[in-house]
Every structure is written in C-alpha cells, then in structure tokens.
Amino acid sequence: MDQPAPDRAQIDQILELAGVAAHASARQAAPVACWMAGVAGWDLADAIRIAEKVAAETA
C-alpha cells in the first residue's frame, strides 16, 4: 500500500466507527462501514458522525 500505517488515534477512530456500525445493525456492518469510509476518503470523525446519525434514525 502507498499509505502510511494508521496511528493510535486513527486506530481508535476506526474501532469507534466499527463499534457504532456493529451496535446499530448486524455485526457484519462494522467492517463494511470502515471499508466504505476508507474508499470514500471520508474523514474518520465525519464517518463516525454519519454512522451515529444513521444509528439514531434507525433505533
């Protein structure tokens, strides 16, 4: 890969995004949400906010 490894803060954000996605739907959503955020080039904080919004709307 031509990208640097994620730092500790980025890893924490990735895990937070995965947690929000997993708790809001099927657990399989966690890796899919992380993959989608990466492919889309989203800022991780934005991806977490979007996931939290979707989770709240579907609760």
PDB file of N, CA, C and O in Angstrom, chain B, residues numbered from 101:
ATOM      1  N   MET B 101       0.841  -1.176   0.000  1.00  0.00           N
ATOM      2  CA  MET B 101       0.000   0.000   0.000  1.00  0.00           C
ATOM      3  C   MET B 101       0.882   1.234   0.000  1.00  0.00           C
ATOM      4  O   MET B 101       1.971   1.241   0.574  1.00  0.00           O
ATOM      5  N   ASP B 102       0.407   2.248  -0.636  1.00  0.00           N
ATOM      6  CA  ASP B 102       1.144   3.507  -0.678  1.00  0.00           C
ATOM      7  C   ASP B 102       0.705   4.461   0.422  1.00  0.00           C
ATOM      8  O   ASP B 102       0.899   5.671   0.312  1.00  0.00           O
ATOM      9  N   GLN B 103       0.128   3.933   1.457  1.00  0.00           N
ATOM     10  CA  GLN B 103      -0.353   4.751   2.565  1.00  0.00           C
ATOM     11  C   GLN B 103       0.402   4.372   3.836  1.00  0.00           C
ATOM     12  O   GLN B 103       0.764   3.210   4.023  1.00  0.00           O
ATOM     13  N   PRO B 104       0.636   5.345   4.701  1.00  0.00           N
ATOM     14  CA  PRO B 104       1.280   5.010   5.975  1.00  0.00           C
ATOM     15  C   PRO B 104       0.316   4.220   6.864  1.00  0.00           C
ATOM     16  O   PRO B 104      -0.902   4.295   6.702  1.00  0.00           O
ATOM     17  N   ALA B 105       0.875   3.477   7.787  1.00  0.00           N
ATOM     18  CA  ALA B 105       0.045   2.755   8.752  1.00  0.00           C
ATOM     19  C   ALA B 105      -0.716   3.766   9.608  1.00  0.00           C
ATOM     20  O   ALA B 105      -0.217   4.861   9.869  1.00  0.00           O
ATOM     21  N   PRO B 106      -1.923   3.402  10.045  1.00  0.00           N
ATOM     22  CA  PRO B 106      -2.670   4.330  10.899  1.00  0.00           C
ATOM     23  C   PRO B 106      -1.966   4.516  12.237  1.00  0.00           C
ATOM     24  O   PRO B 106      -1.337   3.598  12.763  1.00  0.00           O
ATOM     25  N   ASP B 107      -2.087   5.727  12.773  1.00  0.00           N
ATOM     26  CA  ASP B 107      -1.522   5.971  14.098  1.00  0.00           C
ATOM     27  C   ASP B 107      -2.547   5.555  15.161  1.00  0.00           C
ATOM     28  O   ASP B 107      -3.656   5.141  14.824  1.00  0.00           O
ATOM     29  N   ARG B 108      -2.184   5.661  16.408  1.00  0.00           N
ATOM     30  CA  ARG B 108      -3.047   5.209  17.511  1.00  0.00           C
ATOM     31  C   ARG B 108      -4.393   5.926  17.491  1.00  0.00           C
ATOM     32  O   ARG B 108      -5.427   5.289  17.695  1.00  0.00           O
ATOM     33  N   ALA B 109      -4.404   7.227  17.252  1.00  0.00           N
ATOM     34  CA  ALA B 109      -5.660   7.982  17.225  1.00  0.00           C
ATOM     35  C   ALA B 109      -6.555   7.496  16.088  1.00  0.00           C
ATOM     36  O   ALA B 109      -7.765   7.357  16.267  1.00  0.00           O
ATOM     37  N   GLN B 110      -5.971   7.240  14.929  1.00  0.00           N
ATOM     38  CA  GLN B 110      -6.754   6.744  13.798  1.00  0.00           C
ATOM     39  C   GLN B 110      -7.302   5.346  14.079  1.00  0.00           C
ATOM     40  O   GLN B 110      -8.443   5.043  13.731  1.00  0.00           O
ATOM     41  N   ILE B 111      -6.502   4.507  14.699  1.00  0.00           N
ATOM     42  CA  ILE B 111      -6.979   3.167  15.052  1.00  0.00           C
ATOM     43  C   ILE B 111      -8.161   3.272  16.009  1.00  0.00           C
ATOM     44  O   ILE B 111      -9.152   2.557  15.859  1.00  0.00           O
ATOM     45  N   ASP B 112      -8.056   4.161  16.988  1.00  0.00           N
ATOM     46  CA  ASP B 112      -9.166   4.351  17.929  1.00  0.00           C
ATOM     47  C   ASP B 112     -10.426   4.809  17.202  1.00  0.00           C
ATOM     48  O   ASP B 112     -11.523   4.348  17.518  1.00  0.00           O
ATOM     49  N   GLN B 113     -10.281   5.717  16.227  1.00  0.00           N
ATOM     50  CA  GLN B 113     -11.438   6.186  15.464  1.00  0.00           C
ATOM     51  C   GLN B 113     -12.019   5.069  14.598  1.00  0.00           C
ATOM     52  O   GLN B 113     -13.238   4.948  14.486  1.00  0.00           O
ATOM     53  N   ILE B 114     -11.173   4.264  13.993  1.00  0.00           N
ATOM     54  CA  ILE B 114     -11.651   3.140  13.182  1.00  0.00           C
ATOM     55  C   ILE B 114     -12.451   2.178  14.054  1.00  0.00           C
ATOM     56  O   ILE B 114     -13.519   1.711  13.657  1.00  0.00           O
ATOM     57  N   LEU B 115     -11.933   1.886  15.238  1.00  0.00           N
ATOM     58  CA  LEU B 115     -12.635   0.988  16.148  1.00  0.00           C
ATOM     59  C   LEU B 115     -13.944   1.602  16.642  1.00  0.00           C
ATOM     60  O   LEU B 115     -14.932   0.890  16.824  1.00  0.00           O
ATOM     61  N   GLU B 116     -13.959   2.914  16.858  1.00  0.00           N
ATOM     62  CA  GLU B 116     -15.201   3.582  17.259  1.00  0.00           C
ATOM     63  C   GLU B 116     -16.241   3.488  16.147  1.00  0.00           C
ATOM     64  O   GLU B 116     -17.405   3.184  16.407  1.00  0.00           O
ATOM     65  N   LEU B 117     -15.828   3.746  14.916  1.00  0.00           N
ATOM     66  CA  LEU B 117     -16.734   3.625  13.773  1.00  0.00           C
ATOM     67  C   LEU B 117     -17.269   2.202  13.673  1.00  0.00           C
ATOM     68  O   LEU B 117     -18.467   1.998  13.475  1.00  0.00           O
ATOM     69  N   ALA B 118     -16.393   1.230  13.807  1.00  0.00           N
ATOM     70  CA  ALA B 118     -16.819  -0.170  13.747  1.00  0.00           C
ATOM     71  C   ALA B 118     -17.812  -0.483  14.857  1.00  0.00           C
ATOM     72  O   ALA B 118     -18.787  -1.200  14.634  1.00  0.00           O
ATOM     73  N   GLY B 119     -17.572   0.043  16.039  1.00  0.00           N
ATOM     74  CA  GLY B 119     -18.477  -0.191  17.162  1.00  0.00           C
ATOM     75  C   GLY B 119     -19.850   0.396  16.936  1.00  0.00           C
ATOM     76  O   GLY B 119     -20.858  -0.252  17.217  1.00  0.00           O
ATOM     77  N   VAL B 120     -19.901   1.613  16.431  1.00  0.00           N
ATOM     78  CA  VAL B 120     -21.195   2.247  16.146  1.00  0.00           C
ATOM     79  C   VAL B 120     -21.946   1.434  15.101  1.00  0.00           C
ATOM     80  O   VAL B 120     -23.135   1.160  15.261  1.00  0.00           O
ATOM     81  N   ALA B 121     -21.263   1.056  14.048  1.00  0.00           N
ATOM     82  CA  ALA B 121     -21.909   0.290  12.976  1.00  0.00           C
ATOM     83  C   ALA B 121     -22.390  -1.066  13.476  1.00  0.00           C
ATOM     84  O   ALA B 121     -23.489  -1.500  13.131  1.00  0.00           O
ATOM     85  N   ALA B 122     -21.581  -1.734  14.280  1.00  0.00           N
ATOM     86  CA  ALA B 122     -21.944  -3.066  14.767  1.00  0.00           C
ATOM     87  C   ALA B 122     -23.129  -3.024  15.721  1.00  0.00           C
ATOM     88  O   ALA B 122     -23.972  -3.922  15.704  1.00  0.00           O
ATOM     89  N   HIS B 123     -23.202  -1.993  16.551  1.00  0.00           N
ATOM     90  CA  HIS B 123     -24.295  -1.911  17.517  1.00  0.00           C
ATOM     91  C   HIS B 123     -25.580  -1.384  16.903  1.00  0.00           C
ATOM     92  O   HIS B 123     -26.657  -1.593  17.461  1.00  0.00           O
ATOM     93  N   ALA B 124     -25.489  -0.712  15.779  1.00  0.00           N
ATOM     94  CA  ALA B 124     -26.676  -0.142  15.139  1.00  0.00           C
ATOM     95  C   ALA B 124     -27.356  -1.126  14.196  1.00  0.00           C
ATOM     96  O   ALA B 124     -28.492  -0.903  13.776  1.00  0.00           O
ATOM     97  N   SER B 125     -26.675  -2.199  13.865  1.00  0.00           N
ATOM     98  CA  SER B 125     -27.232  -3.165  12.911  1.00  0.00           C
ATOM     99  C   SER B 125     -26.554  -4.510  13.140  1.00  0.00           C
ATOM    100  O   SER B 125     -26.095  -4.808  14.243  1.00  0.00           O
ATOM    101  N   ALA B 126     -26.498  -5.297  12.111  1.00  0.00           N
ATOM    102  CA  ALA B 126     -25.793  -6.575  12.215  1.00  0.00           C
ATOM    103  C   ALA B 126     -24.298  -6.327  12.388  1.00  0.00           C
ATOM    104  O   ALA B 126     -23.759  -5.343  11.881  1.00  0.00           O
ATOM    105  N   ARG B 127     -23.647  -7.213  13.095  1.00  0.00           N
ATOM    106  CA  ARG B 127     -22.213  -7.043  13.346  1.00  0.00           C
ATOM    107  C   ARG B 127     -21.408  -6.959  12.060  1.00  0.00           C
ATOM    108  O   ARG B 127     -20.344  -6.341  12.033  1.00  0.00           O
ATOM    109  N   GLN B 128     -21.906  -7.573  10.997  1.00  0.00           N
ATOM    110  CA  GLN B 128     -21.191  -7.553   9.723  1.00  0.00           C
ATOM    111  C   GLN B 128     -21.073  -6.141   9.160  1.00  0.00           C
ATOM    112  O   GLN B 128     -20.254  -5.893   8.276  1.00  0.00           O
ATOM    113  N   ALA B 129     -21.878  -5.222   9.661  1.00  0.00           N
ATOM    114  CA  ALA B 129     -21.825  -3.845   9.170  1.00  0.00           C
ATOM    115  C   ALA B 129     -20.531  -3.140   9.569  1.00  0.00           C
ATOM    116  O   ALA B 129     -20.132  -2.172   8.923  1.00  0.00           O
ATOM    117  N   ALA B 130     -19.880  -3.609  10.615  1.00  0.00           N
ATOM    118  CA  ALA B 130     -18.675  -2.932  11.103  1.00  0.00           C
ATOM    119  C   ALA B 130     -17.564  -2.872  10.055  1.00  0.00           C
ATOM    120  O   ALA B 130     -17.099  -1.777   9.741  1.00  0.00           O
ATOM    121  N   PRO B 131     -17.122  -3.997   9.503  1.00  0.00           N
ATOM    122  CA  PRO B 131     -16.055  -3.891   8.504  1.00  0.00           C
ATOM    123  C   PRO B 131     -16.510  -3.203   7.223  1.00  0.00           C
ATOM    124  O   PRO B 131     -15.720  -2.534   6.556  1.00  0.00           O
ATOM    125  N   VAL B 132     -17.778  -3.369   6.885  1.00  0.00           N
ATOM    126  CA  VAL B 132     -18.295  -2.718   5.672  1.00  0.00           C
ATOM    127  C   VAL B 132     -18.276  -1.202   5.847  1.00  0.00           C
ATOM    128  O   VAL B 132     -17.877  -0.482   4.932  1.00  0.00           O
ATOM    129  N   ALA B 133     -18.701  -0.714   7.002  1.00  0.00           N
ATOM    130  CA  ALA B 133     -18.699   0.732   7.257  1.00  0.00           C
ATOM    131  C   ALA B 133     -17.281   1.291   7.201  1.00  0.00           C
ATOM    132  O   ALA B 133     -17.052   2.360   6.636  1.00  0.00           O
ATOM    133  N   CYS B 134     -16.336   0.570   7.783  1.00  0.00           N
ATOM    134  CA  CYS B 134     -14.943   1.032   7.757  1.00  0.00           C
ATOM    135  C   CYS B 134     -14.398   1.034   6.336  1.00  0.00           C
ATOM    136  O   CYS B 134     -13.707   1.970   5.935  1.00  0.00           O
ATOM    137  N   TRP B 135     -14.705  -0.005   5.579  1.00  0.00           N
ATOM    138  CA  TRP B 135     -14.260  -0.078   4.187  1.00  0.00           C
ATOM    139  C   TRP B 135     -14.857   1.075   3.377  1.00  0.00           C
ATOM    140  O   TRP B 135     -14.150   1.737   2.617  1.00  0.00           O
ATOM    141  N   MET B 136     -16.161   1.313   3.542  1.00  0.00           N
ATOM    142  CA  MET B 136     -16.822   2.386   2.788  1.00  0.00           C
ATOM    143  C   MET B 136     -16.206   3.738   3.113  1.00  0.00           C
ATOM    144  O   MET B 136     -15.977   4.547   2.214  1.00  0.00           O
ATOM    145  N   ALA B 137     -15.937   3.991   4.386  1.00  0.00           N
ATOM    146  CA  ALA B 137     -15.331   5.265   4.775  1.00  0.00           C
ATOM    147  C   ALA B 137     -13.956   5.420   4.137  1.00  0.00           C
ATOM    148  O   ALA B 137     -13.604   6.502   3.667  1.00  0.00           O
ATOM    149  N   GLY B 138     -13.183   4.344   4.120  1.00  0.00           N
ATOM    150  CA  GLY B 138     -11.852   4.403   3.518  1.00  0.00           C
ATOM    151  C   GLY B 138     -11.891   4.620   2.021  1.00  0.00           C
ATOM    152  O   GLY B 138     -11.157   5.453   1.489  1.00  0.00           O
ATOM    153  N   VAL B 139     -12.746   3.874   1.340  1.00  0.00           N
ATOM    154  CA  VAL B 139     -12.858   4.003  -0.120  1.00  0.00           C
ATOM    155  C   VAL B 139     -13.349   5.394  -0.500  1.00  0.00           C
ATOM    156  O   VAL B 139     -12.895   5.977  -1.485  1.00  0.00           O
ATOM    157  N   ALA B 140     -14.282   5.919   0.293  1.00  0.00           N
ATOM    158  CA  ALA B 140     -14.831   7.242   0.002  1.00  0.00           C
ATOM    159  C   ALA B 140     -13.860   8.361   0.368  1.00  0.00           C
ATOM    160  O   ALA B 140     -14.038   9.505  -0.050  1.00  0.00           O
ATOM    161  N   GLY B 141     -12.834   8.028   1.150  1.00  0.00           N
ATOM    162  CA  GLY B 141     -11.879   9.048   1.560  1.00  0.00           C
ATOM    163  C   GLY B 141     -12.420   9.974   2.633  1.00  0.00           C
ATOM    164  O   GLY B 141     -11.950  11.101   2.786  1.00  0.00           O
ATOM    165  N   TRP B 142     -13.418   9.492   3.383  1.00  0.00           N
ATOM    166  CA  TRP B 142     -14.021  10.322   4.423  1.00  0.00           C
ATOM    167  C   TRP B 142     -13.072  10.511   5.593  1.00  0.00           C
ATOM    168  O   TRP B 142     -12.282   9.625   5.919  1.00  0.00           O
ATOM    169  N   ASP B 143     -13.156  11.648   6.204  1.00  0.00           N
ATOM    170  CA  ASP B 143     -12.503  11.886   7.477  1.00  0.00           C
ATOM    171  C   ASP B 143     -13.164  10.953   8.492  1.00  0.00           C
ATOM    172  O   ASP B 143     -14.387  10.818   8.494  1.00  0.00           O
ATOM    173  N   LEU B 144     -12.383  10.315   9.343  1.00  0.00           N
ATOM    174  CA  LEU B 144     -12.955   9.341  10.275  1.00  0.00           C
ATOM    175  C   LEU B 144     -13.954   9.968  11.239  1.00  0.00           C
ATOM    176  O   LEU B 144     -14.962   9.343  11.566  1.00  0.00           O
ATOM    177  N   ALA B 145     -13.699  11.178  11.695  1.00  0.00           N
ATOM    178  CA  ALA B 145     -14.648  11.846  12.595  1.00  0.00           C
ATOM    179  C   ALA B 145     -15.980  12.067  11.886  1.00  0.00           C
ATOM    180  O   ALA B 145     -17.039  11.899  12.491  1.00  0.00           O
ATOM    181  N   ASP B 146     -15.936  12.440  10.612  1.00  0.00           N
ATOM    182  CA  ASP B 146     -17.169  12.606   9.839  1.00  0.00           C
ATOM    183  C   ASP B 146     -17.890  11.275   9.671  1.00  0.00           C
ATOM    184  O   ASP B 146     -19.114  11.215   9.784  1.00  0.00           O
ATOM    185  N   ALA B 147     -17.146  10.216   9.404  1.00  0.00           N
ATOM    186  CA  ALA B 147     -17.751   8.893   9.234  1.00  0.00           C
ATOM    187  C   ALA B 147     -18.437   8.447  10.521  1.00  0.00           C
ATOM    188  O   ALA B 147     -19.518   7.860  10.474  1.00  0.00           O
ATOM    189  N   ILE B 148     -17.824   8.719  11.660  1.00  0.00           N
ATOM    190  CA  ILE B 148     -18.431   8.360  12.945  1.00  0.00           C
ATOM    191  C   ILE B 148     -19.720   9.143  13.146  1.00  0.00           C
ATOM    192  O   ILE B 148     -20.728   8.576  13.568  1.00  0.00           O
ATOM    193  N   ARG B 149     -19.701  10.434  12.852  1.00  0.00           N
ATOM    194  CA  ARG B 149     -20.921  11.255  12.994  1.00  0.00           C
ATOM    195  C   ARG B 149     -22.035  10.734  12.093  1.00  0.00           C
ATOM    196  O   ARG B 149     -23.190  10.659  12.513  1.00  0.00           O
ATOM    197  N   ILE B 150     -21.697  10.378  10.873  1.00  0.00           N
ATOM    198  CA  ILE B 150     -22.696   9.841   9.942  1.00  0.00           C
ATOM    199  C   ILE B 150     -23.253   8.527  10.483  1.00  0.00           C
ATOM    200  O   ILE B 150     -24.465   8.316  10.466  1.00  0.00           O
ATOM    201  N   ALA B 151     -22.387   7.652  10.958  1.00  0.00           N
ATOM    202  CA  ALA B 151     -22.834   6.362  11.499  1.00  0.00           C
ATOM    203  C   ALA B 151     -23.728   6.566  12.716  1.00  0.00           C
ATOM    204  O   ALA B 151     -24.737   5.876  12.864  1.00  0.00           O
ATOM    205  N   GLU B 152     -23.372   7.501  13.582  1.00  0.00           N
ATOM    206  CA  GLU B 152     -24.196   7.783  14.762  1.00  0.00           C
ATOM    207  C   GLU B 152     -25.560   8.331  14.358  1.00  0.00           C
ATOM    208  O   GLU B 152     -26.573   7.995  14.971  1.00  0.00           O
ATOM    209  N   LYS B 153     -25.587   9.173  13.330  1.00  0.00           N
ATOM    210  CA  LYS B 153     -26.858   9.721  12.846  1.00  0.00           C
ATOM    211  C   LYS B 153     -27.736   8.608  12.282  1.00  0.00           C
ATOM    212  O   LYS B 153     -28.927   8.541  12.585  1.00  0.00           O
ATOM    213  N   VAL B 154     -27.158   7.745  11.471  1.00  0.00           N
ATOM    214  CA  VAL B 154     -27.917   6.623  10.905  1.00  0.00           C
ATOM    215  C   VAL B 154     -28.420   5.717  12.025  1.00  0.00           C
ATOM    216  O   VAL B 154     -29.564   5.264  11.992  1.00  0.00           O
ATOM    217  N   ALA B 155     -27.571   5.453  13.013  1.00  0.00           N
ATOM    218  CA  ALA B 155     -27.969   4.601  14.138  1.00  0.00           C
ATOM    219  C   ALA B 155     -29.145   5.208  14.893  1.00  0.00           C
ATOM    220  O   ALA B 155     -30.082   4.497  15.259  1.00  0.00           O
ATOM    221  N   ALA B 156     -29.103   6.513  15.128  1.00  0.00           N
ATOM    222  CA  ALA B 156     -30.192   7.177  15.849  1.00  0.00           C
ATOM    223  C   ALA B 156     -31.484   7.155  15.046  1.00  0.00           C
ATOM    224  O   ALA B 156     -32.568   7.008  15.610  1.00  0.00           O
ATOM    225  N   GLU B 157     -31.371   7.301  13.735  1.00  0.00           N
ATOM    226  CA  GLU B 157     -32.562   7.321  12.884  1.00  0.00           C
ATOM    227  C   GLU B 157     -33.197   5.944  12.739  1.00  0.00           C
ATOM    228  O   GLU B 157     -34.389   5.839  12.452  1.00  0.00           O
ATOM    229  N   THR B 158     -32.420   4.902  12.932  1.00  0.00           N
ATOM    230  CA  THR B 158     -32.951   3.550  12.753  1.00  0.00           C
ATOM    231  C   THR B 158     -33.252   2.862  14.078  1.00  0.00           C
ATOM    232  O   THR B 158     -33.689   1.711  14.096  1.00  0.00           O
ATOM    233  N   ALA B 159     -33.021   3.558  15.182  1.00  0.00           N
ATOM    234  CA  ALA B 159     -33.257   2.955  16.513  1.00  0.00           C
ATOM    235  C   ALA B 159     -34.732   2.898  16.840  1.00  0.00           C
ATOM    236  O   ALA B 159     -35.109   2.425  17.911  1.00  0.00           O
TER     237      ALA B 159
END
